[in-house]
Amino acid sequence: MIIGIDDTDSNEGMCTTYLGALLLEELQEYGNIETLPILVRLNPTIPYKTRGNAAVALKLKTDCPEKVIAHVTSRIEELARMECEKTNPGAVFIQEKDYERLRPVLMSFLEDAVKEVIEIETAKDLISKLGIASKGYKNGRGLIGALAACGAMLNPEGWDFTFEHLAYRQKERWGTQRSVDKESFFEADRETYPKTWDTVDLTNRLVVCVPHSADPVLFGIRGESPEIVNKAASFIRAEPVERFAVFRTNQGTDMHLLPAQNIAEIRDMHSYRLEGQVSAAPETLEGGHVIFAIRDREGGEIDCAAFEPTKNFRSLIRKLVPGDLVLLSGSVTSGTLNIEKIEIKDLAPVYREENPECPVCGKHMKSAGQGQGFRCKKCETHSLSKVRFETERNLEPGVYEVPPCARRHLAKPLAREKRRDIKLHPAR
């Protein structure tokens, strides 16, 4: 059977992946775990999310599904942060006999859960229509993620995937400051990048795979295979680990992005790839956010932002000028596109004007007076106007990304890109 779980955490603690790791061990009493657990990140713009908006799924071969369901629900009731208004757990249980029947429906549901906005009633209606065993708590919003995670498990080859090694703290340490040797994370990165990524941010000298909230996670290493994330984790020196699990995930895949043909079709709470020309020069606002506008071929405009947490990425954005052709990837909130990556496709020419040079002595001429052009007193030469030159831009076409410290879970790092048609500029 497949078990999907979501929304057991809160901003103050707990983590749905921890519950998944715990059940990986405990459910072996009732059968055999058949494959790696799955972690799916859902639409990153949903306002109801607690932290990472992640759901998990497990696949178990068992002869006693009723006992499994009872154990899973009891663990949810024990560990979920029910006191939090935003915590609304959901669990879904799919029997093996229903795999083929449900596969196409739930794979489509997964796509929608990552890219679209799904209402709770839509998930509940689908569960009722398909006859799926489930358990929802409070308003049952977690049923959305639970169904989506089951869709991923039913079709594991039908989507791009990566892996994450998640290490968890001993329970008595939850909520306290994490004890880690920061240099060991840089060592792990040196030994395994680019097959792992977002372990550290070299430019900003930050460890980015260690959370700061009160949840059970000690660190998470992301990469291309179970072997490489386990290798990276072996370099880490830190406080004792209670347990760890390797998840198959949709992190680092750009699964959330929708193609946008024009700005008119852009909607809040969705993520897009969008092409346009810079129509307003970048402006730095109070707080360090950099905003500029782009225009599409139909004349539609949208503001685009490199917010302060993107750090050095903002210096790149400030070099854009009106007329530059760009392809942006990012999420839209309050009518503004939050940039995750930018492909600079074509640079607009930028010109400067200088006083003309004297053809005799080679020195720059002086103004001869308003409306009278320019002259060289020494050589008695004249010119009617200034000379226009195209200046060299301190910017080159290519694909650029925000630094690891600002990257969203779903955003595909350039370390994973296989493109050969344009220069890639990975943020390190």
C-alpha distance (Angstrom), angle and dihedral (degrees) to the residues before:
residue distance angle dihedral
M1 . . .
I2 3.80 . .
I3 3.80 121.0 .
G4 3.80 121.0 -161.0
I5 3.83 122.2 -168.3
D6 3.79 133.6 179.3
D7 3.81 144.9 164.1
T8 3.79 103.1 27.0
D9 3.82 96.0 129.8
S10 3.79 134.8 75.0
N11 3.78 136.7 -160.5
E12 3.80 88.0 -94.6
G13 3.80 99.1 52.1
M14 3.80 154.1 -49.4
C15 3.81 124.0 80.8
T16 3.79 130.2 -137.7
T17 3.82 90.5 -139.5
Y18 3.82 88.8 57.9
L19 3.78 90.1 55.8
G20 3.80 88.2 49.4
A21 3.82 91.5 51.6
L22 3.80 90.6 48.0
L23 3.80 92.3 50.5
L24 3.80 91.1 48.5
E25 3.78 87.2 67.2
E26 3.80 100.2 34.7
L27 3.81 98.4 47.0
Q28 3.79 91.4 59.6
E29 3.79 84.2 82.6
Y30 3.82 86.8 70.4
G31 3.81 101.7 37.0
N32 3.79 146.2 -44.1
I33 3.80 127.1 -52.1
E34 3.81 104.4 -126.5
T35 3.81 103.7 -162.9
L36 3.79 144.0 -6.9
P37 3.80 114.8 -58.5
I38 3.78 117.2 -105.6
L39 3.81 127.5 -126.0
V40 3.79 116.3 -167.6
R41 3.78 124.6 -172.3
L42 3.79 112.1 -146.7
N43 3.82 131.2 -152.3
P44 3.84 103.4 -37.4
T45 3.82 94.4 -150.3
I46 3.82 97.4 60.2
P47 3.83 107.8 123.4
Y48 3.82 93.7 -151.3
K49 3.81 94.3 64.4
T50 3.78 120.5 112.7
R51 3.82 104.2 -150.0
G52 3.80 123.3 -41.9
N53 3.82 98.3 4.5
A54 3.82 92.3 -131.1
A55 3.80 129.7 159.2
V56 3.81 127.1 -170.3
A57 3.78 136.8 -149.3
L58 3.82 131.9 -165.3
K59 3.81 129.3 -165.8
L60 3.79 117.8 -146.6
K61 3.80 134.5 178.2
T62 3.80 104.8 -143.8
D63 3.80 142.7 155.5
C64 3.80 93.6 -156.3
P65 3.83 108.7 55.4
E66 3.81 92.7 160.6
K67 3.81 90.8 60.6
V68 3.79 90.3 47.5
I69 3.80 91.9 52.2
A70 3.80 91.1 47.6
H71 3.81 91.9 50.1
V72 3.80 94.7 47.3
T73 3.79 94.5 48.1
S74 3.81 92.0 46.9
R75 3.81 90.4 52.6
I76 3.80 91.5 49.2
E77 3.79 90.6 50.7
E78 3.80 90.4 49.1
L79 3.82 100.1 45.0
A80 3.82 108.5 25.9
R81 3.81 115.7 102.7
M82 3.80 93.6 -119.7
E83 3.81 92.1 164.7
C84 3.82 89.6 69.8
E85 3.80 114.0 91.1
K86 3.82 91.4 -141.4
T87 3.82 94.3 51.0
N88 3.82 109.7 94.6
P89 3.81 108.3 155.6
G90 3.76 125.9 -153.3
A91 3.81 133.5 -174.8
V92 3.80 129.0 -169.7
F93 3.82 127.3 -166.3
I94 3.82 121.8 -161.7
Q95 3.78 122.2 -171.3
E96 3.80 120.6 -139.5
K97 3.82 92.5 -116.2
D98 3.83 88.6 64.0
Y99 3.81 98.7 49.5
E100 3.81 97.7 99.2
R101 3.79 93.9 42.3
L102 3.80 94.3 50.5
R103 3.81 100.8 36.2
P104 3.85 99.9 89.6
V105 3.80 94.2 39.4
L106 3.80 95.8 49.9
M107 3.80 94.5 41.1
S108 3.80 87.6 57.3
F109 3.80 89.0 46.7
L110 3.83 89.6 53.5
E111 3.81 90.8 54.2
D112 3.80 90.4 51.0
A113 3.81 93.1 46.5
V114 3.81 90.6 55.4
K115 3.82 97.7 41.3
E116 3.80 107.8 24.2
V117 3.81 140.5 42.5
I118 3.81 112.6 -98.8
E119 3.80 123.4 -165.7
I120 3.81 120.2 -136.3
E121 3.80 91.7 -120.7
T122 3.82 89.9 57.0
A123 3.81 89.9 59.2
K124 3.80 93.3 44.3
D125 3.80 92.2 48.7
L126 3.81 90.8 50.2
I127 3.81 91.4 49.8
S128 3.80 90.3 50.9
K129 3.80 94.5 45.2
L130 3.81 93.9 48.5
G131 3.82 95.5 41.1
I132 3.81 95.0 -123.3
A133 3.80 119.8 168.2
S134 3.80 109.4 -120.9
K135 3.77 146.0 154.1
G136 3.79 123.3 -149.1
Y137 3.79 126.1 -172.4
K138 3.79 126.1 -152.3
N139 3.82 105.7 -22.8
G140 3.83 91.2 -9.9
R141 3.81 98.1 -129.4
G142 3.80 89.3 147.5
L143 3.80 89.0 70.7
I144 3.82 87.6 77.3
G145 3.79 93.9 60.7
A146 3.81 92.8 37.9
L147 3.82 90.9 57.1
A148 3.82 91.4 45.2
A149 3.80 92.4 51.5
C150 3.81 90.0 50.4
G151 3.81 88.5 52.0
A152 3.80 89.4 55.3
M153 3.81 92.0 49.2
L154 3.81 92.2 48.2
N155 3.81 91.5 55.7
P156 3.82 106.1 27.3
E157 3.83 94.5 163.7
G158 3.81 95.1 46.2
W159 3.81 96.6 83.3
D160 3.78 138.6 41.3
F161 3.79 110.7 -94.4
T162 3.78 143.7 -172.9
F163 3.81 132.9 -178.3
E164 3.79 136.8 -116.0
H165 3.79 130.2 -161.6
L166 3.81 105.7 -149.8
A167 3.80 118.5 -167.3
Y168 3.81 119.3 -164.3
R169 3.78 132.1 -150.0
Q170 3.76 127.7 -120.8
K171 3.79 107.9 -93.3
E172 3.80 95.1 -117.8
R173 3.83 88.6 60.6
W174 3.81 96.6 53.6
G175 3.77 111.0 122.7
T176 3.81 94.4 19.8
Q177 3.78 127.8 105.2
R178 3.81 112.4 -79.0
S179 3.79 116.9 -114.2
V180 3.80 108.9 -142.3
D181 3.79 136.4 148.3
K182 3.80 100.8 -122.6
E183 3.80 94.4 -161.7
S184 3.83 90.1 60.5
F185 3.81 89.5 64.4
F186 3.80 90.9 54.1
E187 3.81 87.9 49.1
A188 3.82 90.3 51.5
D189 3.80 89.8 50.3
R190 3.81 93.0 50.1
E191 3.79 90.8 52.1
T192 3.82 98.9 45.3
Y193 3.85 111.8 23.6
P194 3.06 128.3 142.6
K195 3.81 90.2 26.6
T196 3.81 85.6 56.5
W197 3.79 124.3 36.4
D198 3.80 142.7 179.6
T199 3.79 92.3 36.8
V200 3.80 90.4 118.2
D201 3.80 139.4 -0.8
L202 3.80 105.4 -128.5
T203 3.81 97.3 -170.9
N204 3.80 94.1 51.4
R205 3.85 93.7 33.0
L206 3.80 92.7 -127.5
V207 3.79 133.9 142.0
V208 3.80 102.8 -133.4
C209 3.82 103.5 176.3
V210 3.83 94.7 69.6
P211 3.82 113.2 83.4
H212 3.79 123.4 -138.8
S213 3.80 99.4 -150.9
A214 3.80 127.1 95.1
D215 3.81 94.9 -101.2
P216 3.84 123.9 120.9
V217 3.82 96.6 -104.7
L218 3.80 115.1 112.6
F219 3.81 96.1 -178.1
G220 3.79 141.2 -29.7
I221 3.81 125.5 -145.0
R222 3.82 116.9 -160.2
G223 3.77 125.5 -158.7
E224 3.78 152.2 129.7
S225 3.81 100.0 -79.9
P226 3.81 141.9 16.4
E227 3.80 89.1 -112.8
I228 3.81 95.6 55.3
V229 3.82 95.8 46.1
N230 3.80 89.8 48.9
K231 3.81 89.9 49.1
A232 3.81 91.0 51.7
A233 3.81 91.1 47.5
S234 3.81 90.0 53.6
F235 3.82 89.5 67.7
I236 3.81 94.2 56.0
R237 3.77 118.7 108.4
A238 3.80 111.9 -163.2
E239 3.79 146.8 120.0
P240 3.83 117.0 -48.1
V241 3.80 116.0 -66.2
E242 3.81 117.5 -132.4
R243 3.82 93.3 -160.9
F244 3.76 141.4 -32.0
A245 3.79 136.9 -151.6
V246 3.79 135.6 -168.5
F247 3.80 113.6 -135.9
R248 3.77 130.5 -165.0
T249 3.81 105.3 -132.4
N250 3.80 147.2 177.2
Q251 3.81 89.9 -132.2
G252 3.78 116.3 129.1
T253 3.82 93.6 19.8
D254 3.84 106.7 102.8
M255 3.80 86.8 -127.4
H256 3.82 89.5 146.7
L257 3.82 95.9 61.7
L258 3.80 122.6 104.8
P259 3.83 122.6 -163.9
A260 3.82 110.9 -114.3
Q261 3.80 118.1 -155.8
N262 3.79 92.5 -170.1
I263 3.78 141.5 -4.2
A264 3.82 92.7 -106.5
E265 3.81 90.4 73.0
I266 3.82 94.6 51.7
R267 3.82 114.3 118.1
D268 3.78 132.4 -172.0
M269 3.83 116.6 -104.6
H270 3.81 92.4 32.6
S271 3.81 133.6 99.2
Y272 3.79 126.1 -133.7
R273 3.77 152.6 179.5
L274 3.79 103.8 -132.1
E275 3.81 131.6 177.4
G276 3.79 124.8 -155.3
Q277 3.77 147.1 128.6
V278 3.78 121.7 -92.3
S279 3.80 104.5 -106.1
A280 3.80 101.6 175.0
A281 3.78 126.8 36.9
P282 3.82 116.6 -110.0
E283 3.80 114.1 -90.1
T284 3.80 125.9 -162.4
L285 3.79 112.0 -135.5
E286 3.79 131.0 -160.6
G287 3.78 107.5 -71.2
G288 3.79 93.3 36.0
H289 3.81 98.6 -84.9
V290 3.82 114.4 147.3
I291 3.81 116.7 -145.3
F292 3.80 131.1 -176.0
A293 3.80 136.0 158.0
I294 3.78 133.0 -122.9
R295 3.80 129.1 -160.6
D296 3.81 127.6 -151.0
R297 3.81 127.5 -146.0
E298 3.79 91.8 -91.1
G299 3.79 91.5 56.1
G300 3.79 96.9 -105.3
E301 3.81 116.7 144.7
I302 3.79 135.1 -158.4
D303 3.80 133.5 179.3
C304 3.81 115.7 -118.2
A305 3.79 125.1 -161.4
A306 3.77 140.9 -156.9
F307 3.78 98.5 -167.2
E308 3.81 123.9 -150.8
P309 3.86 94.7 -96.5
T310 3.83 88.9 64.7
K311 3.84 86.9 73.0
N312 3.83 112.8 -179.1
F313 3.82 92.2 15.3
R314 3.81 86.8 77.3
S315 3.81 90.9 65.9
L316 3.79 88.7 61.6
I317 3.81 92.4 48.8
R318 3.81 91.6 51.3
K319 3.84 88.7 62.0
L320 3.81 93.1 64.6
V321 3.79 118.9 106.0
P322 3.80 132.9 -168.3
G323 3.80 109.8 -77.4
D324 3.81 97.1 35.5
L325 3.82 111.2 132.1
V326 3.79 112.5 -134.6
L327 3.80 140.0 173.1
L328 3.80 111.1 -148.5
S329 3.79 131.3 -163.3
G330 3.78 119.5 -162.1
S331 3.78 151.2 98.8
V332 3.79 126.9 -78.1
T333 3.80 121.7 -132.5
S334 3.81 125.7 163.7
G335 3.80 89.9 -4.1
T336 3.82 94.6 -57.7
L337 3.80 126.1 110.3
N338 3.80 112.0 -132.2
I339 3.82 104.0 -147.4
E340 3.82 119.6 -128.5
K341 3.82 97.4 164.2
I342 3.79 135.9 2.5
E343 3.78 128.2 -157.8
I344 3.79 110.1 -160.3
K345 3.79 101.9 -151.9
D346 3.79 102.6 173.1
L347 3.80 134.1 5.6
A348 3.79 121.0 -138.4
P349 3.82 114.7 -130.0
V350 3.80 115.7 -103.4
Y351 3.80 119.3 -156.6
R352 3.79 136.8 -161.0
E353 3.81 128.9 -166.8
E354 3.79 127.4 -137.6
N355 3.76 135.9 -179.6
P356 3.80 108.2 -93.7
E357 3.80 120.6 -99.8
C358 3.80 119.8 -114.5
P359 3.82 107.3 -109.3
V360 3.82 89.7 -143.3
C361 3.82 106.5 46.1
G362 3.82 99.6 14.4
K363 3.79 94.8 -129.1
H364 3.81 122.7 129.1
M365 3.81 113.6 -93.2
K366 3.80 122.6 -124.0
S367 3.79 127.6 -126.2
A368 3.80 112.1 -86.2
G369 3.80 91.1 -154.1
Q370 3.77 135.4 -72.1
G371 3.80 109.9 -36.1
Q372 3.81 92.6 -3.0
G373 3.81 99.3 98.5
F374 3.82 123.9 -136.9
R375 3.78 136.3 -48.6
C376 3.78 143.7 -176.9
K377 3.79 107.8 -133.5
K378 3.77 93.2 -161.8
C379 3.80 97.0 52.1
E380 3.82 97.1 25.2
T381 3.79 91.9 -130.3
H382 3.81 124.1 148.5
S383 3.81 139.5 -155.4
L384 3.79 128.5 -176.0
S385 3.81 101.4 -143.9
K386 3.78 147.3 10.7
V387 3.79 120.1 -84.7
R388 3.82 118.7 -111.7
F389 3.82 120.3 -140.5
E390 3.80 130.7 -176.1
T391 3.79 107.9 -125.6
E392 3.77 125.6 -141.1
R393 3.81 112.9 -107.6
N394 3.80 118.6 -132.1
L395 3.80 87.3 -137.5
E396 3.78 134.7 75.7
P397 3.79 133.7 -158.3
G398 3.78 116.0 -95.8
V399 3.79 143.7 93.6
Y400 3.80 119.1 -63.6
E401 3.80 129.8 -176.8
V402 3.78 137.8 -162.0
P403 3.83 114.8 -97.9
P404 3.81 119.7 -89.4
C405 3.82 91.4 -103.7
A406 3.83 89.0 64.2
R407 3.80 100.8 36.2
R408 3.80 120.3 120.6
H409 3.79 119.9 -130.4
L410 3.80 94.1 -110.2
A411 3.82 98.8 42.1
K412 3.80 111.8 110.5
P413 3.82 110.8 -124.9
L414 3.78 117.5 -135.1
A415 3.80 87.4 -120.4
R416 3.83 85.0 75.7
E417 3.80 96.9 46.5
K418 3.81 117.7 110.7
R419 3.82 96.7 -171.6
R420 3.80 119.0 136.0
D421 3.82 99.2 176.3
I422 3.80 96.9 79.3
K423 3.79 138.7 24.2
L424 3.80 116.3 -93.2
H425 3.80 121.5 -146.1
P426 3.84 107.1 -164.3
A427 3.80 116.2 -160.9
R428 3.78 110.1 -124.3
